């Protein structure tokens, strides 16, 4: 999954995580945007939840980050 959806990534990622569908996604490359209200807190929460199922491959905050499903 490659995601650059100009601020809607927070809502979509929360939905994917909350439904458990996240464990069906092998690779995620996402750009979190910092113009969204509470973007730092939201990104921190999503990264915490992602770390339960995925390993961060690279991280350039609010530029690009990549995650791989843990074995």
C-alpha positions, 0 to 999 in steps of 0.5 A, spaced: 500 500 500 502 506 497 499 512 501 499 519 500 492 522 500 493 529 503 491 529 510 486 523 510 491 518 511 489 519 519 482 517 518 484 511 513 489 508 517 485 508 524 480 505 520 484 499 517 488 498 524 481 498 528 478 493 524 484 489 524 485 489 516 492 492 518 494 484 518 493 483 511 497 488 509 505 486 507 508 493 506 505 500 507 509 506 505 505 513 507 506 520 508 503 523 514 501 531 513 503 536 518 497 541 516 492 536 519 489 538 526 493 534 532 497 531 526 503 530 531 499 526 536 495 522 531 501 520 527 504 518 534 498 514 536 498 510 529 505 509 529 504 506 536 499 501 533 503 499 527 509 497 531 504 492 534 504 488 527 509 491 523 516 493 523 518 500 521 523 500 515 525 507 514 522 514 517 523 521 515 517 524 519 512 528 515 515 526 509 515 518 508 515 512 512 515 505 510 513 499 514 513 491 513 509 486 516 512 482 522 513 475 521 
